[in-house]
Amino acid sequence: MIHQATKNGLYINGSWTQDENQEFFESTNPATGQVEGYCAFATPFQVNQGVESAKNAFRAWKNTPLPERAIFLWKAAQLFEEKKEHLAKTMTKEMGKVLAESLGEVGVVIETCKYMAGEGRRLFGETVSSGATNRHIMMVREPVGVVACITPWNFPVALAGYKILAALISGNTVVWKPASEVALSAQIFTEVFHEVGLPKGVLNLITGAGSKVGAQLAEHSDVKVISFTGSTEVGIKLSETAAKTLKRVSLELGGKNAAIVLKDADLNLAAEAIVKAAFTTTGQRCTAASRVIVEASVKDELLSKVVAITQKLKAGNGLESGVDIGPLTNKNQLETVEKYVSFAVQNGAVIECGGKRIPSEQGYFYEPTVLSNVKNSDRVAQEEIFGPVLAFIEVNSFEEAIELNNDTVYGLSTSLFTSSLHYANRGAKEIESGLVYINNGTSNAELGVAFGGTKHSGNGHREVSHHAFDVMTEWKSIYTTY
């Protein structure tokens, strides 16, 4: 543990602050082991300060006209553009993804700022015809209050942007708890809104251990909404805690996503899309392709193509040119991947490529791994790994493929590769996933389209579009007799 001053501690009530005896943790580069900076462990008192600051700012922000709120988001988009390279490099240094991905993620934040700013003119209510001759009825959306946004490390700013910007434009105030691995990136994100003049208390940044800070936010009576992206296990615990104070809880959780490949599919298209979906961000995406469910007659050909493409991928420091995949984000993720590959081999899986650590003095590198001879009941086919591991499972028909795809507790994203309109439409109907892609990879979401999963992948709420307002606002029905 580091007992050392740092330039930016916590952002509370419009200013950067830290206690005299503040404790700090290291932000470490997973590719090099180098310490990139220090971030504050928030004390319980400071967490309460952040919530109180947001609560005190709520009334004025709620009453700020929507188009005026939108101006802050437009200004933020411009400033993110100016800071794009700095923020992207910081993200790559903190969690390892290649720089091109980090630059793309900042681009997503910029576009989300613009999209949500546009909602400043579109946060529509409804009018309803009355059964009385002298009555007018309308329904309006109103903000809920303090929203606690708890975000993961795999998309340090994009996922935060989806939550925070939806909360802000709809008139809520925010306490943000980012993953500790990407706290420096969170500071840059927050500094953007400080520089554009967002009113004090509207956005507060609290860093520290999720088990402490996240739990305190879930228990806090003044927090009205929890918006969380992370593991299913943590999401369940947050829900249980939040239920005691009747908080709204929006959960975007894990996945065990499959690419279904039928015998009539374009195998070259499928192979390229599968490799991209499986190994981008080193497989550390909730929407990453983790299973390939393929008809037996084309399994060998597809497997050969996927292995050939995978073996061309270059792993290394995400800041270096020519690198396709970076390290796993921390030691725990590396050990988790090793454990699951070991389980798979013990159960009869065959390693077609990869399957071991990449030698490195400091970095957490693991070879992109393709497994064959996997059964859908194997742990490697049922449990979320969050790493560069892809399992091939053979089937004999479309019906068997759908059955195996749906035979998991998760239901986030599924791809179906086919040349048949019949099977494409049946798949879209029968696949149990919040996201279905026909002839594309499992990780291809677009801004403005509802994002979220079914079953243990979420609790029914959606993000990335105006559907986020379903949890960020509540309806008020107004009856006027004249």
Beta strands, then each sheet from edge to edge (+ up, - down):
strand 1: 10-12
strand 2: 15-17
strand 3: 24-28
strand 4: 35-40
strand 5: 126-128
strand 6: 135-143
strand 7: 146-150
strand 8: 173-177
strand 9: 203-205
strand 10: 223-229
strand 11: 248-252
strand 12: 257-261
strand 13: 289-295
strand 14: 350-353
strand 15: 369-372
strand 16: 389-395
strand 17: 410-411
strand 18: 413-417
strand 19: 435-438
strand 20: 454-455
strand 21: 473-481
sheet 1: 1+ 2-
sheet 2: 3+ 4-
sheet 3: 5+ 6- 21+
sheet 4: 9+ 8+ 7+ 10+ 11+
sheet 5: 14+ 15- 16- 13- 12- 18- 19-
sheet 6: 17+ 20-
end
